[in-house]
Amino acid sequence: MKPALLALAALLLASCARRSDSAGEAQRDAPRELPSGGASVNGPVLSYANVVQVVAPAVVTVRSSHRVRAPQQFPFFDDPFFRQFFGGNPRRGGATEVEHALGSGVIVRADGYILTNQHVVDGAEDIRVDLVSRRTFSAKLVGQDSPSDLAVLKISASDLPVLELGNSDQVRVGDVCLAVGNPLGLGESVTAGIVSAKGRETGLSNGSFQDFLQTDAPINQGNSGGALVNTRGELIGINSQILSPSGGGNIGIGFAIPSNMARSVMNQLISRGKVERGEIGVSIQPVTSEIAQSMGLKQVQGVLVASVNPGSPAEKAGLKAGDIILQFNGQNVNDPNTLRNEVAGTAPGSEVTLTILRNGAQQQIRVREGELHPAEQSGQNGPAGGGGGGVSAGKLGLSLVPLTPELDAQLGLKPGTQGLVVQAVDPNGPAAQAGIQPGDVIQQVNRQPVRTADDMRAALAKSDGRPPLLMINRNGDTAFVAVPVQ
């Protein structure tokens, strides 16, 4: 072959090789076809359509209504003095009006049981449920539980799509989640986000037992009672609350009741129409770094027993105010909310084991739980009035007076309560910074009962350079407060 032809052949082969390499690179760079699961082979999830297709039919819209009596427009017409100027029987208000509430719900059983928020149906006289299939049913309230803000409804239907409840204990912060519901009456909608935190206690409602999952998946009014699901299509929470400082819409902080709590409440409401919770009869509070320092602890751990109810299971078992609960049935506890939920989630009559720290030594106490009954709210009491025999605790920034029977009655305390009443608080003093208020009763200082000025001085002298630890009684409830003193 001639040299010129050989050179041309080499050029053609090189060109073909380059084209083949380019085609191979293009094929490698091109996106691969998605499998049926909606995920790329080597990349992140690109679509949740398959999850939504399974989940959406089991999420419903809940509409409730009840009649209320409108306030009178001119209530002073009831006064004869005013009626003499107007004569006759002027038209009054007081006509009934209908209030409506809109929320969401989740079908949890194919025979028509639906889980939703208690606040969606609270006081409802008429409840209606709209399915995705556009069918509407009248719903019966099976049971409701205000402490958890959950309720169960029942509609007369069968073979309904069901949303399986997942294990919320296995949920991890950072997991992707979807919120499904009917926000603002727009119709069923889906939003996506992640689980932002676990074990949240919001204080945004009267719910006593809170263990919320926090999410940034957009949740708005009307989403209440709807589903929070994982990417496997399992229910991990019931959407319940949003945090919105302006009172407007979603700002990326929403809260859902974990599915494990919802499952327990739901099963009890369906089986017996109410929820039973255990209790041991203690008031508890967090162990802060100041309290740990006051008590000579090497680390901040456990939950502090602020008070023990007389005659309670805790008192019978020997638990005392000032004990630190480290474990509940072998599991570490480091915040009051977790311990409260663990105790409440244990059936009344069960025997539980508490690992406590008392006077620097660990010990175990076995307690047979009683049944929790809703406690009546105690009234608010104002600051204590005057009185003679004042005590000055200048180092703390307090002015104190002995607790007399008159002050005892005024403060709404139990008969026989002993201590010193805070008459005034220096706003720039350490006691004010610790949150002590006029009207508080100091019952102990550094674990020593105090009734007189001498008791106070002697107890403060035992601080040994640590912040004094005060046991405060406010409106009948006790708590420990560490007061950092310069």
Protein Blocks (a to p, Z undefined) as FASTA:
>chain_A
ZZklmmmmmmmmmmmmmmmmmmmmmmmmpccdddfkopafklccfbfklmmmmmmmmpcc
dddddddddddfblmlmpmklmmmngpjdddehiacddddddddddfbfnopacddfklm
goiabdcdddfkopacddddfbdcfknopacdddddehiacdddddfklpcghiacdddd
dehhlopcddddddfbghiaeklambfbdcbdcdfbdcdehjgopacddfkopafbdcfb
dcdfkopacehiacdddfklmmmmmmmmmmnopacdddehiacddddfklmmmnopabde
djddfbdcehiaklmnopaehiacfbgghiacfbfklmmmmmmmpcghiacdddddeehi
acddddddddddddddddddddddedehiacdfknopacddddfklmmmnopaehiacdd
dfbdcfkbmklmnopaehiacfbgghiacfbfklmmmmmmmnnopacdddddeehiacdd
ddddZZ
